[in-house]
Amino acid sequence: MQMPILGAHMSMAGGYYRAVDAAHEHGCDCVQLFTKNNNQWRARPIEDQDVKLFQQSLEKSGIRHTLSHSSYLINLASPQAELWKKSIDAMVIELQRADQLGIPYVVVHPGSFTSSSEQAGIKQIGKALDEIDRQTKSLGSCSLLETTAGQGTNLGWKFEQLAGMLEATKNPDRIGICLDTCHVFAAGYPMETEKQYRSMWRKFQRTVGIEKLKAFHLNDSKRGCGSRVDRHEGIGRGEMGLEPFRQLINDDRFCGLPMYLETPKGTYRRRPWDKINLETLRGLRED
């Protein structure tokens, strides 16, 4: 049986290749990274040497399925024209940078409708995605909308909202989904029992479609199911427990999709938490 493709988000401080090297050192199969400071609009250009070192590290390490995460400042649902336009421009740059590095997907939080409404926000996201697609048609990199926990006016916490965003675009084939386990749980989709797990996926299939999934973020949750609070925890050490991850790791429908940890960093008894979490996940596989 094919083992799941597991990895983690790694820092690109000191060079993009360092994220790949760190992923290899921690036993990852895949790696996610930022291509710029995630809390700033501006970014220094990516040089040819950056690309060369990044690709060399990938080839040497055997790491595959690279993924980029966009800036947290982007809000494609914003009713404010200036911020909405700035967010589109920023996402175009994110995709251009990913394309330079050979990264196929860029994960983006759909956005918050703030002073407008849910439906208006979804419509804004659809328009934004169309404009982004118009400007990036020649690129090999595409956008992945991430499921959210639903804090405040954040959109993407209900599967119906994600489906609405895809329906609002002219070219949904250029858009995929990244499912975050913590976010889905916090949004109110329990997954502990087999019945709950199957029910969640039936709802996802009925609204979004499993074929739209391109990646997972694997995170436990510090807060309870339906809390709509986004707080990540180590695998099996939060409110979700191990059972949702056991079912996911053993679901052969997803063995070909990369799964990235975004769990808290640090060490435990001198061992990196990323290594411990990866070992925990691999230990759940029932061959």
Stockholm file with secondary structure:
# STOCKHOLM 1.0

chainA/1-287         MQMPILGAHMSMAGGYYRAVDAAHEHGCDCVQLFTKNNNQWRARPIEDQDVKLFQQSLEKSGIRHTLSHSSYLINLASPQAELWKKSIDAMVIELQRADQLGIPYVVVHPGSFTSSSEQAGIKQIGKALDEIDRQTKSLGSCSLLETTAGQGTNLGWKFEQLAGMLEATKNPDRIGICLDTCHVFAAGYPMETEKQYRSMWRKFQRTVGIEKLKAFHLNDSKRGCGSRVDRHEGIGRGEMGLEPFRQLINDDRFCGLPMYLETPKGTYRRRPWDKINLETLRGLRED
#=GR chainA/1-287 SS CCCCEEEEECCCTTCHHHHHHHHHHTTCSEEEECSSCTTCSCCCCCCHHHHHHHHHHHHHHCCCCEEEECCTTCCTTCSSHHHHHHHHHHHHHHHHHHHHHTCCEEEECCCBCTTSCHHHHHHHHHHHHHHHHHHHTTCSCEEEEECCCCCTTBCCSSHHHHHHHHHTSSCGGGEEEEEEHHHHHHTTCCCSSHHHHHHHHHHHHHHTCGGGEEEEEECEESSCTTCCCCCEECTTSSSSCSHHHHHHHTCGGGTTSEEEECCCCCEETTEEHHHHHHHHHHHTCCC
#=GC SS_cons         CCCCEEEEECCCTTCHHHHHHHHHHTTCSEEEECSSCTTCSCCCCCCHHHHHHHHHHHHHHCCCCEEEECCTTCCTTCSSHHHHHHHHHHHHHHHHHHHHHTCCEEEECCCBCTTSCHHHHHHHHHHHHHHHHHHHTTCSCEEEEECCCCCTTBCCSSHHHHHHHHHTSSCGGGEEEEEEHHHHHHTTCCCSSHHHHHHHHHHHHHHTCGGGEEEEEECEESSCTTCCCCCEECTTSSSSCSHHHHHHHTCGGGTTSEEEECCCCCEETTEEHHHHHHHHHHHTCCC
//
